[in-house]
Amino acid sequence: PLPPFVIPPFRVHIELCREMGSIGNKGRPVAAHQTPVCTRTHQIGSLLLVFATFFLTRLLDRSFPPCPNFSSDRFPTTSQNHVGFSGHGGSLSWPDRGYGSHISLKIYVYDEDEIDGLKSLMYGRDGTITAQACLKGQWGTQVKVHKLLLKSSYRTRKKEEADLFFVPAYVKCVRMMGGLNDKEIDQTYVKVISQMPYFRRSGGRDHIFIFPSGAGAHLFKSWATYINRSIILTPEGDRTDKKDTSSFNTWKDLIIPGNVDDRMTKTRDTLVQPLPLSKRKYLANYLGRAQGKVGRLQLIELAQQFPDKS
């Protein structure tokens, strides 16, 4: 078919020719004072216009690459595309959907020596707090996620090719152990962020921060000014910690599991001997301190009533 913007001119021309005479015959006689509307020259010109349009359209079609072939080889069905997992408890087949197991995500992890002030957020103002000490309690995920990303196959050491940037900090632990106070944490975060050109490039949208406690990002008092667009990982998204608003945003932030002591999950050197899941009717997990709060004290009292069940 011919392009629509070409059809009207020669269609009108041919219609006029039909009125005045056919292409193969001489046109109708007209009065001497009238100018012939359609002569043989016009007829030949119309034919040339048709042929020229046809060949020009074919030429344009060949100038562009063909449409991709959306075959079933490129888009296999989920029933034929699964990822297998195996372990001590058996095997599991999981659909390889979305990005699947071939995701090309690249994450850059800031080095502790790369930015002035980052070490203070990890080890305190004097550098005396260790990562091992910060593995305890709910804030242990700050250390574990950091160590996990350092070993991850998705880690890149080139900022220019990174999709996401992880900012390591153990501020919850550092604060609890007296390494930094609230004012120092706020000032140090601002100092660190001001040295990140890639943070300024995106407004912080591709930077990840982790705050593993009920306080959330409120540990950084100026979070709403500096990292309100960044991705925040936290185990408690509905907590405000006595603030007017929550720092958690469902559009960009993620809920992560609370930290569990490794000795509760490993097969050796266990801290407790939990009942097998097959023998449990209910399963609950609590990690924290009583702090004199009624609900927490009731949980402890309930657990003490069933020592053989907990």
N, C-alpha and C positions, 0 to 999 in steps of 0.2 A: 504493500500500500504506500501511496505517496504521502509525504508530510502534509498536514492540514493547511499549513501556511502557503503551500504551493498550489493547491487545488483550485481555489477560487478564481485566479486570473485566467487560466486557460479554459476553465469550465464556462466562464462568462463569454469568452471569445468563441468557443465552439457553439454555444447556444445562439449567439448572434449569427454565426455562419449557417446554422440550421435554418434560421429565419430567412436568410437571403439566398441560400442555395446550398446544395450538397457539396461535399468535397470533390467528388468526381465530375460534377456538372458545372456548367457555367451559371453564374448567379443570375437572379431575376433581373429583368430590365428595370431601370429606375429612371426617374425623370431627369432631364438634362441639368436642371438646376440643383439636383441633390448629389451629394458626395457619396460614392459607394461605401457601404458599411463594411462589407466583407468581400475582399477580392481574393484571387488565387494566391497572392503574396501573403495575405493574412492567414490563409489556410495552411500554407507551407510553414509559416512561422509558428502556428499553433502545434503542428506535428513535431517540429524541432524542439519546441518547449517541453512537450511531453517526453520525448526521448532523452533530452538533456536532464530533466528532473529524475527520470528513472535511473539513469546511469550515475548521477550524482548521489542518489540515495544509496545505491549499491556500494559505491565507493566509500561513503561515510560508515556504512555498516561494517565493512572490512577493516576500517581504520581503528576500531575499538576492540579490545580483547573480549572473547566470548564469556558468557556468564559462567560462574563456577558450577561444577557438577556436584550437587548435593546428594551424593550417593549414600547408601546404607553403610559403606565401609568407613566413611568419615564420621557418621553419627550412629554408632551401634546402639542397639536397644539395651535397656538396663538389665534385662534378663541374661544377656550375653556378656555383660561387662561388670564384673564384680571384683572386689579386692578381698583377698583372704587373710585372716589373722589367726594365729595359733599360739597356744600357751599351755600352761600346766592344766588349765581347766577345760581344755578342748579347743575346738576351732570355731571360727565365726566367718560367715560370708556377708560382706556389706556392699550395697550398691555403690558403684563408682560414678556418682552423679556430679553435676556442676563442674567444678574445676578438676574433680577426681584426684587421682594420685600423681597427676602430672602438672600441678600448679607451679607457675614460674615466679612465685612471690619471692622478693628479696628484702631482707631486713638488715639494717645497719645498727649495730650496738655501739653506743658511745663508750670509748675507753676511759677509765677512771683518771688517767693522766692527761687526757686530751683537753679537758676544760677545767679551768681554774675554779675550784669550789665544789666540783663533783665528788672529790674524795671526802669532803666534810659531810656531805649528805649520805655517804656510805659508812664512814668510820668515826664521825664526830669531829669536833674542832681540833682535838689533840691526836686523832688517828689511833686511839687506843681500843676502839670497839672492833671486834673481829666479825667476819661473815659467819663463822661457825656459831658464835654467840647469838647471832640474829636469826638462826635457823629455828629457834624455839618459839612457841606461841603462834598465834594466828598470822603475825607479820612475817613468818618464815617464807611465805610465798614471794616476798620481794627478792629474797636471795635465790630461791629455787627457779623462778621464772628467768632471772638474769643468767644463772648458770646453764639453764636449758637452752636459751637462745645463743649463748656462746658456743655451744656444741652443735647447734642446729645446721642442717644441710641448707636451710634457707638463708643463712647468714651471709652477708657480703661485706667486704672490707672497702668497697668503693661507694662513697656517698652518692656519686652522680648516677649510679644505676639502682639505688635503693628505692623501694616502694614505700617502706615504712622505716621509722627510726625509733629505737628503744632507748629511753633515758633511765639508766640504773640508779636507784637510790634506796637506802634502807632507813628512811626518815622515821618511820614508826618505831623501829627498834632503837635508833639513835636517840630519839626523844625520850623513850621509856627508860633508857639507861643513862640519861643525863648528858649525852654527848652534845646536844644542841637544844636550846629552848625555842619557844614558838617564834619569837622575834628573829632569832638567828636563822631558823629554817626558812622563814619568809624572805629574808634578805639574801640568803644564799641561793635559793631557787631563782630569784630575779637576776642575780649575778650570773648564774649558769646559763639561763635562757638568753641573756643579752649577748652571749658569745656564740650563739648557734645561727649561722647564716641560713642554713636550710630550714630552720624553724621559722625564720622571718619570711622565707620564700613562700611558704604555704599558710602562714598564719598559725602554724602549729597543727594543722589538720592531719598530717601524716606522722605525728609524733605520739608515742605511747608512754604513759605514766602509770605506775601501779601504786595504789594506796590500799593495803590489805587490812582495813579495820573499819569499825563503825563510823569513825570520823571521816572516812573517805578523803576526798581532796581538800577538805577543810584543814588538814594538817598544814597545808600551804595556804595561808590566810588570803593571799592575793590571787588565788586560783581563778576566780571569775574574771579577772583582768587579763591574765597572761595565758592560761591554758584552757579557757572555756570552749575552744574549738578542738582541742586535742582529744585523743582516745584515752579513756581512763579505765583501768582494770581494778575491780573491787569486788569483795564477796558480799557486800551488803548495799544494794542499790536504793533501798527505801529509807535508809537512816539519814537523819539530819544532824545527829550528835548535838542537840540543843541549839541548832542554827535555824535561821528563818526558812532556808530552802535546802534541798538536797543538791549535792554536786553531781548526781548521776543523771545522765541524759540517755533515754532509751534509743535515740536515733544514732548514737555514735559509741557509747560506752558498753562495756561487757561485764557480766557477772562471772566471776571465777570461783572455783571451790575454795573453801577455807583450808588452811594448812592442817595437815594431820601428821603427827610425829611419825617418823619413818619406822620406829620400833613397833608401831601398832599395825604396820602393813607388811613388814618383811618377815620371811619365814624363820629367820634366826635372830637371836638376841631380842626377843619380843618384850615389849613393855607390859602387854596384857595378853590373855588367852581368850579371844572373843569366840562366841558361839558361831558355828557354821550358819550361813544364811538359810540353809534348808530347815534349820530348827528354830528360826526366828519368826514370830508372828508379826512383830512390829520392829522397825529399825529407825533409830534416831541417833543423831550425833550432836554433841555440844562441846564447844571449845571456848573457854574463857574463864573468867573469875567470878565468884559469887557477888562481890562488891556490895553485899548487904541488900541486894535487890530481891523482892519477894518472889518473883517468878523463878529466878535462878535457884533460890533456896528451896523452893518446892520441888524443883527437878532433882536436886541433890537428895532431898528427903525421900522422894519416890524411888530413886535408884538404890538407896540404902535398904529399902524394904524388900528388894529382890536381888540379893547379892549373887545368887546363882544364875540369874538371868542377864546380868549386865557385865 
